[in-house]
Amino acid sequence: MSEILVLHEPEIRSLLDPGACIAAMERAFAAYSTGKAELPSVIHLDVPDHQGEIHIKAGYIRGGDYYAAKLVSGFLDNPALGLPANDGMVVVFDAATGAPAAFLLDHGFITDIRTGAAGACVAKHLARKPIGRVAVIGTGGQARYQIEMLARVRKFDEVRIWGRDPHKAQACAEDLGRKREIPACNFAILHTVQEAVHGADIVFTVTASREPLVRAEWLSPGVTVIAVGSDAPDKQELDVDVLARAGKIVADSVPQCLRLGEIHHAVESGSISKEKIYAELGEITAGLKRGRVSENEIIVCDLTGVGVQDVAAAALVMERAKENGVGQKIAL
């Protein structure tokens, strides 16, 4: 009789620490960009009756023990019902036999932490040194994860937060201020996006916006823009002139970013050609291409989220669960 491992969110949180996750993402991006990973197209499913969207991503890193498929959802009406807006799970399979190996009932935590870890990878390899000011456009969970993970790879003095709801922006600042992992710094609530990004060394965009929020003329020389929110074809956080002005454009996956995210808007509008894409992030983490070469160049990284990130995080959870005897095994 075969068995499957079941892990719940608290167990997964205890096993998947930020530092190890950042290192796993560097390796996962490198594997993808060097042809050592399998990655199918993303499946998007909308539930317009309830403002819901579902993303299904999968992947396999060659030589690994597992492949995985992730289902994650966002339902905007849920908070009014007393429910979390985001949910999800990851199903892990034995790469040798295809047999189910684990249900990771993470409620979207793996997606959250691996997305934050991806932003940290970008900052580590592409942001200039030192960092003074960081802007965060958005106030949800990912705004918190990006700053928390950034603190693992870089020091900074100020975090500027903009959100449509100033109360949510204040709550975000207070939550971040309580995190011991984040060094003492100033948290400022800004009233406009322009004020937030002006003079910033790093700009994170972490919204579900369907219209541009950040314009090129607001950006200072040397800024690194890390666009996280545009994970569907109709989402857009950056005006196309941001990419037109950039000295370097980096994608987590070039084929995927040409279908969704910020790059596809700029290419479709004719503001840039696809040849302007400098590299995939994995080419940089693998050492195949250089990152920042000038303190003044503007770099934009389009993070649409790739399935190898979920596989790498899930494999790390599986490895540590086995080492520590964590989880419940149930018969199939």
KEPANU-56229 format. One record per residue (C-alpha): residue number from 1; chain; x, y, z. Coordinates in Angstrom, 1 decimal, always signed. Example, Ala and Ser with C-alpha at 12.3 -4.5 7.8 and 13.67 -1.06 7.14 Angstrom:
// residues 2
seq: 1	mol: A	u: +12.3	v: -4.5	w: +7.8
seq: 2	mol: A	u: +13.7	v: -1.1	w: +7.1
END
This chain:
// residues 332
seq: 1	mol: A	u: +0.0	v: +0.0	w: +0.0
seq: 2	mol: A	u: +1.4	v: +3.4	w: -1.0
seq: 3	mol: A	u: +1.5	v: +6.4	w: +1.3
seq: 4	mol: A	u: +1.5	v: +10.1	w: +0.8
seq: 5	mol: A	u: +3.0	v: +12.8	w: +3.1
seq: 6	mol: A	u: +0.7	v: +15.6	w: +4.3
seq: 7	mol: A	u: +2.2	v: +18.8	w: +5.6
seq: 8	mol: A	u: +0.2	v: +21.8	w: +6.9
seq: 9	mol: A	u: +1.1	v: +25.5	w: +6.8
seq: 10	mol: A	u: +2.7	v: +25.7	w: +10.3
seq: 11	mol: A	u: +5.0	v: +22.7	w: +9.5
seq: 12	mol: A	u: +5.9	v: +24.2	w: +6.2
seq: 13	mol: A	u: +6.7	v: +27.6	w: +7.7
seq: 14	mol: A	u: +9.0	v: +25.9	w: +10.2
seq: 15	mol: A	u: +10.9	v: +24.0	w: +7.4
seq: 16	mol: A	u: +11.2	v: +26.7	w: +4.8
seq: 17	mol: A	u: +13.4	v: +29.5	w: +6.2
seq: 18	mol: A	u: +14.1	v: +32.7	w: +4.2
seq: 19	mol: A	u: +17.9	v: +32.3	w: +3.8
seq: 20	mol: A	u: +17.6	v: +28.7	w: +2.4
seq: 21	mol: A	u: +14.7	v: +29.8	w: +0.1
seq: 22	mol: A	u: +16.7	v: +32.6	w: -1.4
seq: 23	mol: A	u: +19.6	v: +30.2	w: -2.2
seq: 24	mol: A	u: +17.2	v: +27.7	w: -3.7
seq: 25	mol: A	u: +15.7	v: +30.4	w: -5.9
seq: 26	mol: A	u: +19.1	v: +31.3	w: -7.2
seq: 27	mol: A	u: +19.7	v: +27.7	w: -8.2
seq: 28	mol: A	u: +16.2	v: +27.3	w: -9.6
seq: 29	mol: A	u: +16.5	v: +30.3	w: -11.9
seq: 30	mol: A	u: +20.0	v: +29.2	w: -13.0
seq: 31	mol: A	u: +18.6	v: +25.7	w: -13.8
seq: 32	mol: A	u: +15.8	v: +27.1	w: -15.9
seq: 33	mol: A	u: +17.9	v: +29.5	w: -17.9
seq: 34	mol: A	u: +20.6	v: +26.9	w: -18.6
seq: 35	mol: A	u: +18.1	v: +24.3	w: -20.0
seq: 36	mol: A	u: +18.1	v: +22.1	w: -16.9
seq: 37	mol: A	u: +14.4	v: +22.5	w: -16.1
seq: 38	mol: A	u: +11.1	v: +21.7	w: -17.6
seq: 39	mol: A	u: +8.4	v: +24.4	w: -17.4
seq: 40	mol: A	u: +4.9	v: +24.2	w: -19.0
seq: 41	mol: A	u: +2.8	v: +27.3	w: -19.7
seq: 42	mol: A	u: +0.9	v: +28.9	w: -16.8
seq: 43	mol: A	u: -2.8	v: +28.1	w: -16.6
seq: 44	mol: A	u: -5.0	v: +31.0	w: -15.7
seq: 45	mol: A	u: -8.6	v: +30.5	w: -14.5
seq: 46	mol: A	u: -10.9	v: +33.4	w: -13.7
seq: 47	mol: A	u: -14.0	v: +33.2	w: -11.5
seq: 48	mol: A	u: -15.5	v: +36.6	w: -12.3
seq: 49	mol: A	u: -18.7	v: +36.0	w: -10.3
seq: 50	mol: A	u: -16.6	v: +36.3	w: -7.1
seq: 51	mol: A	u: -13.6	v: +38.3	w: -8.3
seq: 52	mol: A	u: -11.5	v: +35.2	w: -8.2
seq: 53	mol: A	u: -8.4	v: +34.2	w: -10.2
seq: 54	mol: A	u: -6.5	v: +30.9	w: -10.0
seq: 55	mol: A	u: -3.0	v: +30.2	w: -11.3
seq: 56	mol: A	u: -1.7	v: +26.7	w: -11.9
seq: 57	mol: A	u: +2.1	v: +26.3	w: -12.3
seq: 58	mol: A	u: +4.2	v: +23.3	w: -12.6
seq: 59	mol: A	u: +7.9	v: +22.4	w: -13.1
seq: 60	mol: A	u: +10.7	v: +19.9	w: -12.8
seq: 61	mol: A	u: +14.4	v: +20.5	w: -12.3
seq: 62	mol: A	u: +16.4	v: +17.8	w: -14.0
seq: 63	mol: A	u: +18.2	v: +15.5	w: -11.6
seq: 64	mol: A	u: +15.7	v: +16.3	w: -8.8
seq: 65	mol: A	u: +13.7	v: +13.8	w: -6.8
seq: 66	mol: A	u: +10.4	v: +15.5	w: -7.4
seq: 67	mol: A	u: +8.3	v: +17.5	w: -9.8
seq: 68	mol: A	u: +5.4	v: +19.6	w: -8.5
seq: 69	mol: A	u: +2.2	v: +21.4	w: -9.5
seq: 70	mol: A	u: +0.9	v: +24.4	w: -7.6
seq: 71	mol: A	u: -2.6	v: +25.7	w: -7.5
seq: 72	mol: A	u: -3.0	v: +29.1	w: -5.9
seq: 73	mol: A	u: -6.0	v: +31.4	w: -5.8
seq: 74	mol: A	u: -6.9	v: +35.0	w: -5.0
seq: 75	mol: A	u: -10.5	v: +36.0	w: -4.2
seq: 76	mol: A	u: -10.9	v: +39.7	w: -3.6
seq: 77	mol: A	u: -14.3	v: +39.4	w: -1.9
seq: 78	mol: A	u: -13.0	v: +37.0	w: +0.8
seq: 79	mol: A	u: -12.0	v: +39.6	w: +3.4
seq: 80	mol: A	u: -15.5	v: +40.9	w: +3.6
seq: 81	mol: A	u: -16.5	v: +37.3	w: +4.4
seq: 82	mol: A	u: -13.9	v: +37.0	w: +7.1
seq: 83	mol: A	u: -11.7	v: +34.8	w: +4.9
seq: 84	mol: A	u: -8.1	v: +35.3	w: +3.6
seq: 85	mol: A	u: -7.9	v: +36.6	w: +0.1
seq: 86	mol: A	u: -5.3	v: +34.1	w: -1.0
seq: 87	mol: A	u: -5.2	v: +30.3	w: -0.7
seq: 88	mol: A	u: -3.5	v: +27.4	w: -2.3
seq: 89	mol: A	u: -1.6	v: +24.1	w: -2.2
seq: 90	mol: A	u: +1.3	v: +22.3	w: -3.8
seq: 91	mol: A	u: +1.1	v: +18.6	w: -5.0
seq: 92	mol: A	u: +4.5	v: +16.9	w: -5.1
seq: 93	mol: A	u: +5.2	v: +13.8	w: -7.2
seq: 94	mol: A	u: +8.0	v: +11.3	w: -7.3
seq: 95	mol: A	u: +10.0	v: +12.1	w: -10.4
seq: 96	mol: A	u: +11.1	v: +8.5	w: -10.9
seq: 97	mol: A	u: +7.6	v: +6.9	w: -10.9
seq: 98	mol: A	u: +5.1	v: +9.8	w: -11.1
seq: 99	mol: A	u: +3.5	v: +8.6	w: -7.9
seq: 100	mol: A	u: +2.0	v: +11.3	w: -5.6
seq: 101	mol: A	u: +4.5	v: +12.0	w: -2.8
seq: 102	mol: A	u: +3.0	v: +14.9	w: -0.8
seq: 103	mol: A	u: +0.2	v: +17.3	w: -0.3
seq: 104	mol: A	u: +1.7	v: +20.6	w: +0.9
seq: 105	mol: A	u: -1.3	v: +22.4	w: +2.4
seq: 106	mol: A	u: +0.4	v: +25.8	w: +2.6
seq: 107	mol: A	u: -2.5	v: +28.2	w: +2.0
seq: 108	mol: A	u: -0.2	v: +30.1	w: -0.5
seq: 109	mol: A	u: +2.8	v: +30.4	w: +1.9
seq: 110	mol: A	u: +5.2	v: +28.8	w: -0.6
seq: 111	mol: A	u: +4.1	v: +31.2	w: -3.3
seq: 112	mol: A	u: +4.6	v: +34.1	w: -0.9
seq: 113	mol: A	u: +8.0	v: +33.3	w: +0.3
seq: 114	mol: A	u: +9.4	v: +32.1	w: -3.0
seq: 115	mol: A	u: +8.2	v: +35.4	w: -4.6
seq: 116	mol: A	u: +9.8	v: +37.4	w: -1.9
seq: 117	mol: A	u: +13.0	v: +35.4	w: -2.3
seq: 118	mol: A	u: +13.0	v: +36.1	w: -6.1
seq: 119	mol: A	u: +12.9	v: +39.8	w: -5.3
seq: 120	mol: A	u: +15.9	v: +39.3	w: -3.0
seq: 121	mol: A	u: +17.8	v: +37.5	w: -5.8
seq: 122	mol: A	u: +17.2	v: +40.5	w: -8.1
seq: 123	mol: A	u: +18.4	v: +43.0	w: -5.4
seq: 124	mol: A	u: +21.4	v: +40.9	w: -4.6
seq: 125	mol: A	u: +22.6	v: +40.7	w: -8.2
seq: 126	mol: A	u: +21.3	v: +43.9	w: -9.8
seq: 127	mol: A	u: +20.8	v: +46.7	w: -7.2
seq: 128	mol: A	u: +23.6	v: +49.2	w: -6.6
seq: 129	mol: A	u: +25.5	v: +49.5	w: -3.4
seq: 130	mol: A	u: +24.8	v: +50.9	w: -1.0
seq: 131	mol: A	u: +21.0	v: +51.1	w: -0.8
seq: 132	mol: A	u: +19.5	v: +54.1	w: +1.0
seq: 133	mol: A	u: +15.8	v: +54.3	w: +0.1
seq: 134	mol: A	u: +13.4	v: +51.5	w: -0.9
seq: 135	mol: A	u: +9.9	v: +52.2	w: -2.3
seq: 136	mol: A	u: +7.1	v: +49.7	w: -2.1
seq: 137	mol: A	u: +4.1	v: +50.3	w: -4.3
seq: 138	mol: A	u: +1.3	v: +48.2	w: -2.7
seq: 139	mol: A	u: +0.4	v: +47.2	w: +0.9
seq: 140	mol: A	u: -0.6	v: +43.5	w: +0.8
seq: 141	mol: A	u: +1.3	v: +40.5	w: +2.0
seq: 142	mol: A	u: +3.8	v: +40.6	w: -0.8
seq: 143	mol: A	u: +4.9	v: +44.1	w: +0.2
seq: 144	mol: A	u: +5.8	v: +42.6	w: +3.5
seq: 145	mol: A	u: +7.6	v: +39.6	w: +2.1
seq: 146	mol: A	u: +9.7	v: +41.7	w: -0.4
seq: 147	mol: A	u: +11.1	v: +43.9	w: +2.4
seq: 148	mol: A	u: +11.6	v: +41.0	w: +4.8
seq: 149	mol: A	u: +13.5	v: +39.1	w: +2.2
seq: 150	mol: A	u: +15.4	v: +42.1	w: +1.0
seq: 151	mol: A	u: +16.8	v: +42.6	w: +4.5
seq: 152	mol: A	u: +18.5	v: +39.1	w: +4.1
seq: 153	mol: A	u: +20.7	v: +40.4	w: +1.3
seq: 154	mol: A	u: +21.0	v: +44.2	w: +1.6
seq: 155	mol: A	u: +21.0	v: +46.9	w: +4.3
seq: 156	mol: A	u: +18.8	v: +50.0	w: +3.8
seq: 157	mol: A	u: +17.8	v: +53.1	w: +5.7
seq: 158	mol: A	u: +14.3	v: +54.0	w: +4.6
seq: 159	mol: A	u: +11.2	v: +52.2	w: +3.3
seq: 160	mol: A	u: +8.6	v: +54.3	w: +1.6
seq: 161	mol: A	u: +5.2	v: +52.7	w: +1.3
seq: 162	mol: A	u: +2.3	v: +53.8	w: -1.0
seq: 163	mol: A	u: -1.1	v: +52.3	w: -1.2
seq: 164	mol: A	u: -4.5	v: +53.4	w: -2.3
seq: 165	mol: A	u: -5.7	v: +53.0	w: +1.3
seq: 166	mol: A	u: -3.5	v: +54.9	w: +3.7
seq: 167	mol: A	u: -4.7	v: +52.9	w: +6.7
seq: 168	mol: A	u: -3.5	v: +49.7	w: +5.0
seq: 169	mol: A	u: -0.2	v: +51.4	w: +4.2
seq: 170	mol: A	u: +0.2	v: +52.3	w: +7.9
seq: 171	mol: A	u: -0.6	v: +48.8	w: +8.9
seq: 172	mol: A	u: +2.0	v: +47.5	w: +6.5
seq: 173	mol: A	u: +4.6	v: +49.8	w: +8.0
seq: 174	mol: A	u: +3.7	v: +48.8	w: +11.5
seq: 175	mol: A	u: +4.0	v: +45.1	w: +10.7
seq: 176	mol: A	u: +7.4	v: +45.5	w: +9.0
seq: 177	mol: A	u: +8.6	v: +47.6	w: +11.9
seq: 178	mol: A	u: +7.9	v: +44.8	w: +14.3
seq: 179	mol: A	u: +10.0	v: +42.2	w: +12.4
seq: 180	mol: A	u: +13.3	v: +41.5	w: +14.1
seq: 181	mol: A	u: +14.9	v: +40.5	w: +10.8
seq: 182	mol: A	u: +14.6	v: +44.0	w: +9.4
seq: 183	mol: A	u: +17.3	v: +46.4	w: +10.6
seq: 184	mol: A	u: +16.2	v: +49.6	w: +12.3
seq: 185	mol: A	u: +15.1	v: +52.0	w: +9.6
seq: 186	mol: A	u: +12.6	v: +54.7	w: +8.9
seq: 187	mol: A	u: +9.2	v: +53.8	w: +7.5
seq: 188	mol: A	u: +7.3	v: +56.6	w: +5.6
seq: 189	mol: A	u: +3.8	v: +56.6	w: +4.2
seq: 190	mol: A	u: +3.7	v: +58.5	w: +1.0
seq: 191	mol: A	u: +0.6	v: +60.1	w: -0.6
seq: 192	mol: A	u: +1.5	v: +59.6	w: -4.2
seq: 193	mol: A	u: +3.5	v: +57.0	w: -6.2
seq: 194	mol: A	u: +5.7	v: +59.8	w: -7.6
seq: 195	mol: A	u: +6.7	v: +60.8	w: -4.1
seq: 196	mol: A	u: +7.4	v: +57.2	w: -3.1
seq: 197	mol: A	u: +9.7	v: +56.4	w: -6.1
seq: 198	mol: A	u: +11.5	v: +59.7	w: -6.4
seq: 199	mol: A	u: +15.1	v: +59.2	w: -5.2
seq: 200	mol: A	u: +14.6	v: +55.5	w: -4.4
seq: 201	mol: A	u: +17.4	v: +53.0	w: -5.0
seq: 202	mol: A	u: +14.9	v: +50.0	w: -5.3
seq: 203	mol: A	u: +11.3	v: +50.2	w: -6.3
seq: 204	mol: A	u: +9.1	v: +47.1	w: -5.7
seq: 205	mol: A	u: +5.6	v: +47.1	w: -7.4
seq: 206	mol: A	u: +3.4	v: +44.5	w: -5.7
seq: 207	mol: A	u: -0.2	v: +45.4	w: -6.8
seq: 208	mol: A	u: -2.9	v: +43.8	w: -8.9
seq: 209	mol: A	u: -3.2	v: +47.0	w: -10.9
seq: 210	mol: A	u: -4.6	v: +46.9	w: -14.5
seq: 211	mol: A	u: -3.2	v: +50.3	w: -15.3
seq: 212	mol: A	u: +0.3	v: +51.8	w: -15.0
seq: 213	mol: A	u: +1.3	v: +53.3	w: -11.7
seq: 214	mol: A	u: +5.0	v: +54.1	w: -12.2
seq: 215	mol: A	u: +6.3	v: +56.5	w: -14.9
seq: 216	mol: A	u: +9.8	v: +56.8	w: -16.2
seq: 217	mol: A	u: +10.4	v: +60.5	w: -15.4
seq: 218	mol: A	u: +9.9	v: +59.8	w: -11.7
seq: 219	mol: A	u: +12.8	v: +57.4	w: -11.5
seq: 220	mol: A	u: +16.3	v: +58.4	w: -10.4
seq: 221	mol: A	u: +19.5	v: +57.2	w: -12.1
seq: 222	mol: A	u: +20.7	v: +53.9	w: -10.7
seq: 223	mol: A	u: +17.3	v: +52.6	w: -9.6
seq: 224	mol: A	u: +16.4	v: +48.9	w: -9.8
seq: 225	mol: A	u: +12.7	v: +48.4	w: -10.5
seq: 226	mol: A	u: +11.4	v: +45.0	w: -9.4
seq: 227	mol: A	u: +7.9	v: +44.4	w: -10.9
seq: 228	mol: A	u: +6.1	v: +41.6	w: -9.1
seq: 229	mol: A	u: +2.4	v: +42.1	w: -9.5
seq: 230	mol: A	u: +1.8	v: +41.7	w: -13.2
seq: 231	mol: A	u: +1.3	v: +37.9	w: -13.4
seq: 232	mol: A	u: -1.5	v: +38.0	w: -16.0
seq: 233	mol: A	u: -1.8	v: +39.5	w: -19.5
seq: 234	mol: A	u: -4.2	v: +42.3	w: -18.4
seq: 235	mol: A	u: -2.2	v: +43.4	w: -15.3
seq: 236	mol: A	u: +0.3	v: +46.3	w: -15.6
seq: 237	mol: A	u: +2.1	v: +48.4	w: -13.0
seq: 238	mol: A	u: +4.8	v: +50.1	w: -15.1
seq: 239	mol: A	u: +4.2	v: +52.6	w: -17.9
seq: 240	mol: A	u: +5.9	v: +51.3	w: -21.0
seq: 241	mol: A	u: +8.1	v: +54.3	w: -20.9
seq: 242	mol: A	u: +9.8	v: +52.8	w: -17.9
seq: 243	mol: A	u: +11.0	v: +49.9	w: -19.9
seq: 244	mol: A	u: +11.9	v: +52.2	w: -22.8
seq: 245	mol: A	u: +14.2	v: +54.2	w: -20.5
seq: 246	mol: A	u: +15.8	v: +51.2	w: -18.8
seq: 247	mol: A	u: +19.4	v: +50.4	w: -19.5
seq: 248	mol: A	u: +18.8	v: +46.8	w: -18.8
seq: 249	mol: A	u: +15.6	v: +44.7	w: -18.9
seq: 250	mol: A	u: +15.7	v: +41.3	w: -17.1
seq: 251	mol: A	u: +13.0	v: +38.6	w: -17.2
seq: 252	mol: A	u: +12.5	v: +35.6	w: -15.0
seq: 253	mol: A	u: +11.4	v: +33.8	w: -18.1
seq: 254	mol: A	u: +11.6	v: +35.5	w: -21.5
seq: 255	mol: A	u: +8.9	v: +33.4	w: -23.2
seq: 256	mol: A	u: +6.5	v: +33.9	w: -20.3
seq: 257	mol: A	u: +7.2	v: +37.7	w: -20.0
seq: 258	mol: A	u: +6.4	v: +38.1	w: -23.7
seq: 259	mol: A	u: +2.9	v: +36.7	w: -22.9
seq: 260	mol: A	u: +2.2	v: +38.5	w: -19.6
seq: 261	mol: A	u: +3.8	v: +41.0	w: -17.3
seq: 262	mol: A	u: +5.4	v: +44.3	w: -18.0
seq: 263	mol: A	u: +7.6	v: +43.3	w: -20.9
seq: 264	mol: A	u: +4.7	v: +42.1	w: -23.1
seq: 265	mol: A	u: +2.9	v: +45.5	w: -22.7
seq: 266	mol: A	u: +6.1	v: +47.3	w: -23.8
seq: 267	mol: A	u: +6.7	v: +45.0	w: -26.8
seq: 268	mol: A	u: +3.1	v: +45.0	w: -27.9
seq: 269	mol: A	u: +2.9	v: +48.8	w: -27.8
seq: 270	mol: A	u: +6.1	v: +49.1	w: -29.8
seq: 271	mol: A	u: +7.9	v: +50.9	w: -27.0
seq: 272	mol: A	u: +10.7	v: +48.3	w: -27.1
seq: 273	mol: A	u: +11.6	v: +45.4	w: -29.2
seq: 274	mol: A	u: +12.1	v: +42.0	w: -27.6
seq: 275	mol: A	u: +15.7	v: +42.2	w: -28.5
seq: 276	mol: A	u: +16.1	v: +44.8	w: -25.7
seq: 277	mol: A	u: +15.6	v: +42.1	w: -23.1
seq: 278	mol: A	u: +19.2	v: +41.8	w: -21.7
seq: 279	mol: A	u: +18.9	v: +38.5	w: -19.9
seq: 280	mol: A	u: +16.9	v: +36.1	w: -17.9
seq: 281	mol: A	u: +17.6	v: +36.3	w: -14.1
seq: 282	mol: A	u: +18.9	v: +32.8	w: -14.2
seq: 283	mol: A	u: +21.7	v: +33.7	w: -16.7
seq: 284	mol: A	u: +22.8	v: +36.3	w: -14.1
seq: 285	mol: A	u: +22.6	v: +34.0	w: -11.1
seq: 286	mol: A	u: +24.5	v: +31.3	w: -13.1
seq: 287	mol: A	u: +27.3	v: +33.7	w: -13.8
seq: 288	mol: A	u: +26.7	v: +33.7	w: -17.6
seq: 289	mol: A	u: +25.9	v: +37.4	w: -17.8
seq: 290	mol: A	u: +26.9	v: +40.3	w: -15.7
seq: 291	mol: A	u: +24.5	v: +42.2	w: -13.5
seq: 292	mol: A	u: +24.9	v: +45.8	w: -12.8
seq: 293	mol: A	u: +27.9	v: +47.4	w: -14.5
seq: 294	mol: A	u: +27.2	v: +51.1	w: -13.7
seq: 295	mol: A	u: +26.0	v: +52.9	w: -10.6
seq: 296	mol: A	u: +23.7	v: +55.0	w: -12.8
seq: 297	mol: A	u: +22.0	v: +52.5	w: -15.1
seq: 298	mol: A	u: +18.3	v: +51.9	w: -14.6
seq: 299	mol: A	u: +17.5	v: +48.2	w: -14.4
seq: 300	mol: A	u: +14.0	v: +46.7	w: -14.7
seq: 301	mol: A	u: +13.3	v: +43.1	w: -13.7
seq: 302	mol: A	u: +10.0	v: +41.6	w: -14.7
seq: 303	mol: A	u: +9.0	v: +38.8	w: -12.2
seq: 304	mol: A	u: +6.0	v: +36.9	w: -13.4
seq: 305	mol: A	u: +6.7	v: +33.8	w: -11.3
seq: 306	mol: A	u: +7.9	v: +30.5	w: -12.8
seq: 307	mol: A	u: +7.1	v: +26.9	w: -11.8
seq: 308	mol: A	u: +10.7	v: +26.0	w: -11.0
seq: 309	mol: A	u: +10.5	v: +28.3	w: -8.1
seq: 310	mol: A	u: +7.7	v: +26.2	w: -6.6
seq: 311	mol: A	u: +9.5	v: +23.0	w: -7.3
seq: 312	mol: A	u: +12.7	v: +24.2	w: -5.7
seq: 313	mol: A	u: +10.8	v: +25.4	w: -2.6
seq: 314	mol: A	u: +8.7	v: +22.2	w: -2.4
seq: 315	mol: A	u: +11.8	v: +20.0	w: -2.7
seq: 316	mol: A	u: +13.5	v: +21.9	w: +0.1
seq: 317	mol: A	u: +10.4	v: +21.3	w: +2.3
seq: 318	mol: A	u: +10.4	v: +17.6	w: +1.4
seq: 319	mol: A	u: +14.1	v: +17.2	w: +2.2
seq: 320	mol: A	u: +13.8	v: +18.8	w: +5.6
seq: 321	mol: A	u: +10.5	v: +17.1	w: +6.4
seq: 322	mol: A	u: +12.3	v: +13.7	w: +5.9
seq: 323	mol: A	u: +15.3	v: +14.8	w: +8.0
seq: 324	mol: A	u: +13.1	v: +15.9	w: +10.9
seq: 325	mol: A	u: +10.3	v: +13.4	w: +10.7
seq: 326	mol: A	u: +7.7	v: +16.1	w: +10.2
seq: 327	mol: A	u: +4.3	v: +15.5	w: +8.7
seq: 328	mol: A	u: +1.6	v: +12.9	w: +8.6
seq: 329	mol: A	u: +1.6	v: +9.9	w: +6.3
seq: 330	mol: A	u: -1.7	v: +8.6	w: +5.0
seq: 331	mol: A	u: -2.5	v: +5.5	w: +2.9
seq: 332	mol: A	u: -3.6	v: +5.9	w: -0.6
END
